[in-house]
């Protein structure tokens, strides 16, 4: 004599009626920039941040130095004097602890963060 098996559970049986309504959803607030100061990240071509212990950056407007800041060890430098979104373009120069220039990049106006690649 064979044992009668239960049929597999295929989910709740419905009639296509709405069980509950969603009354509202939360929207992302777009009240302003995420970062309130200009932040620069120095990454490899694959997007991994460099270990930038001892490195520093100089921010130029034309030939005038606007700000100088030190990198942390995760490839990030924050310019506390520069509010975002930036109104003007800048040139950033990246140096090691001995003052050797490694990279120069152009930062356009209207940004809050910038990535230097390579």
C-alpha positions in Angstrom: 0.0 0.0 0.0 1.4 3.4 -1.0 1.4 6.3 1.3 -0.4 9.4 0.0 1.9 12.5 -0.1 0.8 16.0 0.4 1.1 18.2 -2.7 3.9 20.8 -2.6 3.2 24.3 -1.2 3.1 26.8 -4.0 2.5 29.9 -1.9 -0.7 31.5 -0.8 -3.7 31.1 -3.0 -4.9 34.5 -4.1 -7.7 35.9 -6.0 -5.7 38.8 -7.4 -7.2 41.2 -4.9 -5.1 43.9 -3.2 -4.2 42.8 0.3 -2.8 46.1 1.5 -2.0 49.4 0.1 1.2 51.4 0.4 0.3 54.8 1.7 3.5 56.6 1.0 7.2 56.2 0.3 10.1 58.1 1.7 12.0 60.1 -0.8 15.6 61.0 -0.7 16.1 64.6 0.4 17.9 66.7 -2.2 18.4 69.7 0.1 22.1 70.2 -0.8 25.5 68.6 -1.2 26.4 65.4 0.7 29.9 66.8 1.5 30.1 70.3 2.8 33.8 70.7 2.1 35.9 69.8 -1.0 37.1 66.2 -0.8 39.6 64.6 -3.1 40.2 60.8 -3.3 43.4 59.4 -4.9 42.7 56.0 -6.4 44.3 53.4 -8.7 42.9 52.7 -12.1 40.8 49.9 -10.6 39.3 52.3 -8.0 41.3 51.2 -4.9 42.6 54.1 -2.8 46.3 54.5 -2.4 48.0 54.4 0.9 48.8 58.1 1.1 50.4 58.4 4.5 52.7 61.5 4.5 51.3 62.9 1.2 49.8 66.4 0.9 48.0 68.4 -1.7 48.1 72.0 -2.7 45.0 73.6 -4.3 45.7 76.4 -6.8 43.5 79.0 -8.4 45.6 80.3 -11.3 49.1 80.7 -9.8 47.9 81.4 -6.3 47.9 78.7 -3.6 44.3 78.6 -2.1 44.7 75.8 0.4 47.1 73.1 1.6 45.9 69.9 3.3 47.4 66.5 4.2 46.1 63.1 3.0 45.0 60.5 5.4 46.2 56.9 4.9 43.1 56.0 2.9 43.8 58.3 -0.1 41.5 61.1 1.1 42.3 64.8 1.5 39.7 67.3 2.7 40.0 71.0 2.1 38.2 72.6 5.1 38.5 76.1 3.6 36.7 75.2 0.3 32.9 75.0 0.6 30.9 72.9 -1.9 29.5 73.0 -4.5 32.6 74.8 -5.7 32.0 78.1 -7.6 35.3 78.1 -9.5 37.7 75.6 -11.0 41.0 74.6 -9.3 44.2 72.9 -10.0 45.4 70.3 -7.5 49.0 69.2 -7.1 49.8 66.0 -5.1 53.1 65.7 -3.3 54.8 63.1 -1.2 56.3 63.8 2.2 59.6 64.9 0.6 57.9 67.5 -1.6 58.2 65.5 -4.9 55.3 66.3 -7.2 53.4 63.1 -8.2 50.2 64.3 -10.0 48.5 67.4 -11.2 44.8 67.5 -12.0 42.1 70.0 -12.9 39.0 70.2 -10.7 36.1 71.8 -12.5 33.6 74.2 -10.9 30.4 72.8 -9.4 31.8 69.7 -7.6 31.8 68.4 -4.0 34.2 65.5 -4.5 36.8 64.7 -7.0 38.8 61.5 -7.8 42.4 61.6 -9.0 43.0 58.3 -10.9 46.5 56.9 -11.2 
